[in-house]
């Protein structure tokens, strides 16, 4: 089975059994092999949006499924810890596979579009963390990282601002810490791009209509600025 066929099968999994889901994930990993999804399939941005939504909701959404809101399938899965572990382990392999790929604007755009639509704080947080970890991995291992960063900077900054503006305090604080580590891998002018966008976000929030969550955005911006200034002064 090709990677494209495996992805299309994955998108149509609604109502499938847990065994079918597991088998589909295994077929995807087999189709990609030691390569990347981008190299063997190159999905469009909408497909990436659907893929990101599925992977992160499925892998990290368990803890946020209340008894009242959980679907019948989710309730059954909670009772089958072995099935849950198998799917989690396989999804972890999928995430490792994704991190092997160079940074790509349309994949980052899928994260930037999907994260604000997620109402699950843990799932949102883990998606932001994945992007930071992905950037760090590429920065530490790929000699072409600066070229990757240059072509994806606009979209990467969107994800950074979203993570610093998240309504969950734990996400804002952790994102600022992770941003500091990423900034050390960027060129000086790229750090300035991030810095300027954070300053613009803070100014726009201050100048706009009062909103009960504005202080959260400002706090996240200040946390991010503090980390960037440490990098610039280091």
C-alpha positions as CSV (number, residue, x, y, z in Angstrom):
1,X,0.0,0.0,0.0
2,X,1.3,3.5,-0.9
3,X,1.6,6.2,1.8
4,X,-1.1,8.2,0.0
5,X,-3.5,5.3,0.2
6,X,-2.7,4.7,3.8
7,X,-3.3,8.4,4.6
8,X,-6.6,8.4,2.8
9,X,-7.6,5.2,4.7
10,X,-6.6,7.0,7.9
11,X,-8.9,10.0,7.2
12,X,-11.8,7.6,6.6
13,X,-11.5,5.7,9.9
14,X,-14.6,7.0,11.5
15,X,-16.5,4.1,12.9
16,X,-13.6,1.6,12.3
17,X,-12.7,-0.9,14.9
18,X,-9.6,-0.5,17.1
19,X,-7.9,-3.3,15.2
20,X,-8.6,-1.6,11.9
21,X,-7.2,1.6,13.2
22,X,-4.0,-0.1,14.5
23,X,-3.5,-1.9,11.2
24,X,-4.0,1.3,9.2
25,X,-1.3,3.1,11.3
26,X,1.1,0.2,10.8
27,X,0.5,0.3,7.0
28,X,1.3,4.0,7.0
29,X,4.6,3.4,8.9
30,X,5.5,0.5,6.6
31,X,4.7,2.6,3.5
32,X,6.9,5.5,4.7
33,X,9.7,3.2,6.0
34,X,12.9,5.1,6.9
35,X,11.7,8.1,4.8
36,X,9.2,10.9,5.5
37,X,5.6,11.4,4.6
38,X,6.6,14.5,2.7
39,X,9.0,12.6,0.6
40,X,6.8,9.7,-0.4
41,X,3.3,11.3,-0.4
42,X,3.6,15.1,-0.1
43,X,0.1,15.7,1.2
44,X,-1.7,19.0,0.6
45,X,-2.2,21.5,3.5
46,X,-5.8,20.3,4.1
47,X,-4.6,16.7,4.4
48,X,-2.0,17.8,6.8
49,X,-4.7,19.6,8.9
50,X,-6.7,16.4,9.1
51,X,-3.6,14.3,9.9
52,X,-2.4,16.6,12.7
53,X,-5.9,16.7,14.1
54,X,-6.2,13.0,14.1
55,X,-2.7,12.2,15.5
56,X,-2.7,14.7,18.4
57,X,-6.3,14.2,19.4
58,X,-5.9,10.5,19.4
59,X,-2.5,10.4,21.1
60,X,-3.0,13.1,23.8
61,X,-6.8,13.5,24.1
62,X,-7.4,10.5,26.4
63,X,-6.9,12.5,29.6
64,X,-9.5,15.1,28.5
65,X,-12.3,12.7,27.6
66,X,-14.8,13.0,30.4
67,X,-17.3,10.2,31.0
68,X,-20.1,12.5,29.8
69,X,-18.4,13.6,26.6
70,X,-16.6,10.4,25.6
71,X,-17.9,8.6,22.6
72,X,-18.8,4.9,22.8
73,X,-15.6,4.0,21.1
74,X,-13.5,6.1,23.6
75,X,-15.3,4.5,26.5
76,X,-14.6,1.0,25.1
77,X,-10.9,2.0,24.5
78,X,-10.6,3.2,28.1
79,X,-11.6,-0.3,29.2
80,X,-9.0,-1.9,26.9
81,X,-5.7,-0.6,28.2
82,X,-3.8,-2.9,25.9
83,X,-5.4,-1.5,22.8
84,X,-4.8,2.0,24.0
85,X,-1.1,1.3,24.7
86,X,-0.7,-0.2,21.2
87,X,-2.2,2.8,19.5
88,X,-0.2,5.2,21.7
89,X,3.0,3.4,20.9
90,X,2.3,3.4,17.2
91,X,1.4,7.1,17.2
92,X,4.6,7.8,19.0
93,X,6.4,6.2,16.1
94,X,4.4,8.4,13.7
95,X,5.6,11.5,15.6
96,X,9.2,10.4,15.5
97,X,8.7,9.9,11.7
98,X,7.3,13.4,11.4
99,X,10.3,14.9,13.2
100,X,12.7,13.3,10.7
101,X,11.4,15.5,7.9
102,X,12.8,19.0,7.2
103,X,10.6,21.9,8.2
104,X,7.9,22.6,5.7
105,X,5.6,25.7,5.6
106,X,2.4,23.9,4.8
107,X,2.9,21.4,7.7
108,X,3.5,24.3,10.1
109,X,0.5,26.1,8.6
110,X,-1.6,23.0,9.5
111,X,-0.5,23.3,13.1
112,X,-1.2,27.1,13.1
113,X,-4.7,26.5,11.7
114,X,-5.5,23.5,13.8
115,X,-4.2,24.5,17.3
116,X,-6.7,27.4,17.9
117,X,-9.6,25.2,17.0
118,X,-8.7,22.6,19.6
119,X,-10.7,22.9,22.9
120,X,-8.4,20.4,24.7
121,X,-5.6,22.2,26.6
122,X,-3.3,19.2,26.8
123,X,-3.7,18.3,23.1
124,X,-3.0,21.9,22.1
125,X,0.0,22.1,24.4
126,X,1.5,18.9,23.0
127,X,1.1,20.1,19.5
128,X,3.0,23.3,20.3
129,X,5.7,21.3,22.1
130,X,6.0,19.0,19.0
131,X,6.7,22.0,16.8
132,X,9.4,23.3,19.1
133,X,11.0,19.9,19.4
134,X,10.8,19.5,15.6
135,X,12.6,22.8,15.1
136,X,15.3,21.9,17.6
137,X,15.9,18.5,16.1
138,X,16.3,19.9,12.6
139,X,18.5,22.7,14.0
140,X,20.8,20.3,15.7
141,X,21.0,17.7,13.0
142,X,20.4,19.2,9.6
143,X,23.0,21.3,7.9
144,X,20.3,22.9,5.7
145,X,18.4,24.1,8.8
146,X,19.0,27.8,8.1
147,X,17.5,27.4,4.7
148,X,14.5,25.6,6.2
149,X,14.1,28.3,8.8
150,X,14.2,31.1,6.2
151,X,11.5,29.5,4.1
152,X,9.2,28.7,7.0
153,X,9.8,31.7,9.3
154,X,6.5,33.4,8.7
155,X,4.5,30.3,9.5
156,X,6.7,29.3,12.4
157,X,6.3,32.7,14.0
158,X,2.5,32.2,13.8
159,X,2.8,29.0,15.8
160,X,5.1,30.7,18.3
161,X,2.7,33.5,18.9
162,X,-0.2,31.1,19.3
163,X,1.7,29.1,21.9
164,X,2.7,32.2,23.9
165,X,-0.9,33.4,23.7
166,X,-2.6,30.2,24.8
167,X,-5.2,30.5,27.5
168,X,-3.5,27.8,29.6
169,X,-0.8,29.3,31.8
170,X,1.3,26.1,31.8
171,X,1.5,26.2,28.0
172,X,2.5,29.9,27.9
173,X,5.3,29.4,30.4
174,X,6.6,26.2,28.8
175,X,6.4,27.7,25.3
176,X,8.5,30.7,26.4
177,X,11.2,28.3,27.8
178,X,11.2,26.2,24.6
179,X,11.3,29.3,22.5
180,X,14.6,30.3,24.2
181,X,16.1,27.0,23.2
182,X,14.9,27.4,19.6
183,X,16.1,31.0,19.3
184,X,19.7,29.8,20.0
185,X,19.6,27.9,16.7
186,X,18.3,30.8,14.6
187,X,20.3,33.5,12.9
188,X,20.3,37.0,14.5
189,X,17.9,38.5,11.9
190,X,15.5,35.6,12.4
191,X,15.5,36.1,16.2
192,X,14.7,39.8,15.4
193,X,11.7,38.7,13.3
194,X,10.3,36.7,16.2
195,X,11.0,39.5,18.6
196,X,9.3,42.1,16.4
197,X,6.2,39.9,16.0
198,X,5.9,39.4,19.8
199,X,6.2,43.2,20.3
200,X,3.6,43.8,17.7
201,X,1.2,41.3,19.3
202,X,1.7,42.9,22.7
203,X,1.0,46.4,21.2
204,X,-2.1,45.2,19.3
205,X,-3.5,43.6,22.4
206,X,-2.9,46.7,24.5
207,X,-4.5,48.9,21.8
208,X,-7.6,46.8,21.2
209,X,-10.9,46.5,23.0
210,X,-10.6,45.1,26.6
211,X,-10.9,41.4,26.7
212,X,-10.8,39.2,29.7
213,X,-8.0,37.1,28.2
214,X,-5.8,40.0,27.1
215,X,-3.6,39.7,30.2
216,X,-2.8,36.2,29.2
217,X,-1.6,37.2,25.8
218,X,0.5,40.0,27.3
219,X,2.0,37.7,29.9
220,X,2.9,35.2,27.3
221,X,4.5,37.9,25.2
222,X,6.6,39.2,28.1
223,X,7.7,35.7,28.9
224,X,8.8,35.1,25.3
225,X,10.6,38.5,25.2
226,X,12.5,37.7,28.4
227,X,13.8,34.5,26.9
228,X,14.8,36.1,23.6
229,X,16.6,38.9,25.4
230,X,18.6,36.4,27.3
231,X,19.6,34.8,24.0
232,X,20.5,38.2,22.5
233,X,22.5,39.2,25.5
234,X,24.2,35.8,25.8
